Amino acid sequence: MDFNIQKLDKSGFTTTKQQDCKWNFVSPCLFHLKDPGSTQLIQGKLAKKPPGEGIVIVLCIPVSPGNSRLIAILPRTFWVFNSRWVNHMIQNLIIDSDLYLLRVQEEKLMEAGPLNWQKACFVPTKADTMVTLYRTWLKKYAGGQVDWGTDVNGALPPIPPREQLMDRYWSHVVNCSCCTGAYKGFNALKISLQVFSVALVAIMAATKQGMIPVAARNTLAVAAILCFMGSKWLSHFIYKNFHFHDYNHAFK
């Protein structure tokens, strides 16, 4: 990737890649990526897609040492899926994959000192240009770190447990109408499957032997088992996608 630095001043910086993608950081917390065209593989060759544009806008607002409010804005046409909650789960998976690693790295940066970040980070590739530019901007215009004022000493709090750090429910789901709707719908389906499973078992228990054919009794038993297994799978699915999805970097 060939990056060209167009601007670096107090208001932020702007870079381009191969004259199509454009990255724009507007101080203090807005990052905007604009891609007017991308490529696709057609018969083994790279070709331009029909006219289109992908836009990603990210607001990352520091609220206290070790904590930031992240707001990501992506047009629906940028995604293949139509279900918004599915898109959000994909985005959360990407965010979660970096969250714990970045929190640990933050402590290492504090140990090295805000002006000596290069001693704690190794950024050898051109893909790291944005990181280097941001750290350069932060060092030149902000003393290398956020100014929390006199009310906050700037010390990082202890790293919370992974379940708390990467919690999805309180950090996203309760604040998102589409994810809340999906969460309630899956929970209702899970409870319905449990009720059906118990009801089918109760019917078999209350029915005397010989009152219904053996084939029908077996069908009820299989249906009860399937409903129970479906509810257990849904319970795992809900927890993993709407509460906590662990990510082990050692296996990635």
C-alpha positions in Angstrom: 0.0 0.0 0.0 1.3 3.4 -1.0 0.2 6.1 1.3 0.6 9.8 0.6 0.5 12.3 3.5 -1.5 15.4 2.3 -1.8 17.3 5.5 -0.6 17.2 9.1 -1.4 20.2 11.3 -3.2 21.1 14.5 -6.7 20.3 13.1 -5.7 16.7 12.1 -4.2 14.9 9.2 -5.3 13.6 5.8 -3.7 10.7 3.7 -4.6 9.0 0.5 -3.8 5.5 -0.8 -3.3 4.9 -4.5 -5.4 8.0 -5.3 -8.7 6.4 -4.3 -9.0 5.8 -0.6 -8.9 8.8 1.7 -8.3 8.8 5.4 -9.1 12.0 7.3 -8.5 12.5 11.1 -10.2 15.6 12.5 -9.1 16.5 16.0 -9.9 15.6 18.6 -11.8 12.4 18.0 -13.2 12.0 14.5 -11.8 9.5 11.9 -13.4 9.3 8.5 -12.5 6.8 5.7 -13.9 7.3 2.2 -13.4 4.7 -0.5 -14.9 5.8 -3.9 -14.2 2.5 -5.5 -12.9 -1.0 -4.8 -11.9 -4.1 -6.8 -13.4 -7.5 -7.3 -12.1 -10.7 -8.8 -13.7 -11.6 -12.2 -12.4 -14.7 -14.0 -9.1 -14.6 -12.2 -8.5 -10.9 -12.8 -9.0 -7.8 -10.7 -11.6 -5.4 -12.0 -13.4 -2.3 -10.8 -16.8 -2.7 -9.2 -19.7 -0.6 -10.6 -19.7 3.0 -9.3 -20.2 2.9 -5.5 -18.7 4.2 -2.4 -17.9 2.8 1.0 -17.8 5.2 4.0 -16.7 4.5 7.6 -17.0 7.2 10.2 -15.7 6.5 13.7 -15.9 8.7 16.8 -13.7 7.6 19.6 -14.2 9.9 22.6 -12.0 9.5 25.7 -14.2 9.8 28.8 -11.7 8.7 31.5 -8.3 7.0 31.7 -8.8 3.5 30.2 -12.3 4.2 28.9 -13.6 5.6 25.7 -17.0 5.9 24.0 -16.9 4.4 20.5 -19.4 5.4 17.9 -19.1 3.8 14.5 -21.3 4.8 11.5 -21.5 2.7 8.4 -24.1 2.9 5.6 -26.3 -0.1 5.2 -25.2 -0.5 1.6 -21.7 -1.1 2.8 -22.8 -4.5 4.1 -24.0 -7.6 2.4 -26.6 -8.4 5.0 -29.9 -6.6 5.4 -30.4 -7.4 9.1 -29.0 -4.5 11.1 -28.4 -6.6 14.3 -26.3 -9.1 12.2 -24.2 -6.2 11.0 -23.7 -5.0 14.6 -22.7 -8.5 15.7 -20.0 -8.6 13.0 -18.8 -5.1 14.0 -18.7 -6.1 17.7 -16.7 -9.2 16.8 -14.1 -7.0 15.1 -14.0 -4.6 18.1 -13.8 -7.4 20.7 -10.9 -9.0 18.9 -8.8 -5.9 19.6 -10.3 -4.6 22.8 -8.4 -6.7 25.4 -5.1 -6.5 23.4 -5.4 -2.7 23.3 -6.2 -2.4 27.0 -3.0 -4.4 27.8 -1.0 -2.3 25.3 -2.3 0.9 26.9 -0.6 -0.1 30.2 2.7 -0.8 28.3 2.5 2.7 26.7 2.0 4.3 30.1 5.0 2.5 31.4 7.2 3.7 28.5 5.8 7.2 28.8 3.5 9.1 26.3 6.5 10.6 24.4 8.3 7.3 24.1 5.5 5.2 22.6 7.9 3.8 19.9 9.7 2.0 22.6 6.6 0.0 23.4 5.2 -0.4 19.9 6.7 -1.9 16.7 5.0 -0.5 13.6 7.2 -1.6 10.6 4.7 -1.7 7.7 3.0 0.9 5.6 -0.3 -0.3 6.9 0.7 1.2 10.3 0.9 4.7 8.7 -2.3 5.8 10.4 -1.0 4.8 13.8 2.3 6.5 13.3 0.6 9.7 12.1 -1.8 9.8 15.0 1.0 9.3 17.5 3.0 12.0 15.7 0.0 14.4 15.9 -0.7 13.5 19.5 3.0 14.2 20.5 3.3 17.4 18.6 0.0 19.1 19.5 -1.2 17.3 22.7 1.9 16.4 24.6 1.5 12.8 23.7 -1.6 12.1 25.7 -5.1 13.3 26.7 -5.2 16.3 29.1 -7.6 15.1 31.8 -7.3 18.3 33.8 -6.7 18.6 37.5 -9.6 16.5 38.7 -8.1 13.3 37.2 -4.6 12.0 37.8 -4.4 10.1 34.5 -3.6 6.8 36.1 -5.2 3.7 34.5 -7.6 1.7 36.6 -6.8 -2.1 37.0 -7.7 -4.2 34.0 -11.2 -5.6 34.6 -12.1 -9.3 34.0 -12.5 -10.1 30.3 -16.3 -10.7 30.8 -16.6 -7.1 32.0 -14.2 -5.5 29.6 -15.8 -7.2 26.5 -19.4 -7.1 27.8 -21.8 -6.5 24.9 -25.1 -6.2 26.6 -24.6 -3.1 28.7 -22.1 -1.5 26.3 -24.2 -1.9 23.2 -27.4 -4.1 23.2 -29.4 -2.0 25.7 -28.6 1.2 23.8 -29.4 -0.3 20.3 -33.1 -0.7 19.3 -32.4 -3.3 16.6 -30.2 -5.5 18.8 -32.6 -5.1 21.7 -35.4 -6.3 19.4 -33.4 -9.3 18.2 -32.4 -10.1 21.8 -36.0 -10.2 23.0 -37.1 -12.2 20.0 -34.5 -14.9 20.5 -35.2 -15.1 24.2 -38.9 -15.5 23.5 -38.2 -18.3 21.0 -35.9 -20.0 23.6 -38.7 -19.9 26.2 -41.2 -21.1 23.7 -39.1 -24.1 22.8 -38.6 -24.9 26.5 -42.4 -24.7 27.1 -43.1 -27.0 24.1 -40.5 -29.5 25.3 -42.1 -29.6 28.8 -45.6 -29.8 27.4 -44.7 -32.7 25.1 -43.1 -34.6 28.0 -46.2 -33.9 30.1 -48.5 -35.2 27.3 -46.6 -38.4 27.1 -46.6 -38.9 30.9 -50.3 -38.2 31.2 -51.3 -40.5 28.3 -51.7 -44.1 29.3 -49.8 -46.8 27.4 -51.7 -47.8 24.3 -53.9 -44.7 24.1 -51.8 -43.3 21.3 -49.8 -45.3 18.7 -46.2 -46.1 19.4 -45.1 -44.1 16.3 -46.9 -41.0 17.6 -45.4 -41.4 21.0 -41.9 -41.7 19.5 -42.6 -38.6 17.4 -43.6 -36.7 20.5 -40.4 -37.9 22.3 -38.2 -36.8 19.3 -40.0 -33.4 19.1 -39.5 -32.9 22.9 -35.7 -33.7 22.6 -35.3 -31.4 19.5 -37.1 -28.5 21.3 -34.9 -29.0 24.4 -31.7 -29.1 22.3 -32.9 -26.0 20.3 -33.5 -24.0 23.5 -30.0 -25.0 24.8 -28.4 -24.0 21.5 -30.3 -20.7 21.5 -29.2 -20.0 25.1 -25.5 -20.4 24.0 -26.1 -18.3 20.9 -27.7 -15.4 22.8 -25.0 -15.4 25.4 -22.2 -15.5 22.8 -23.7 -12.8 20.6 -25.5 -10.5 23.0 -23.5 -10.8 26.2 -19.9 -12.0 26.0 -17.9 -13.5 23.2 -14.4 -14.4 24.4 -11.4 -14.0 22.0 -8.1 -15.7 22.6 -5.4 -14.0 20.6 -3.0 -16.9 21.1 -5.1 -19.0 18.7 -5.7 -16.3 16.1 
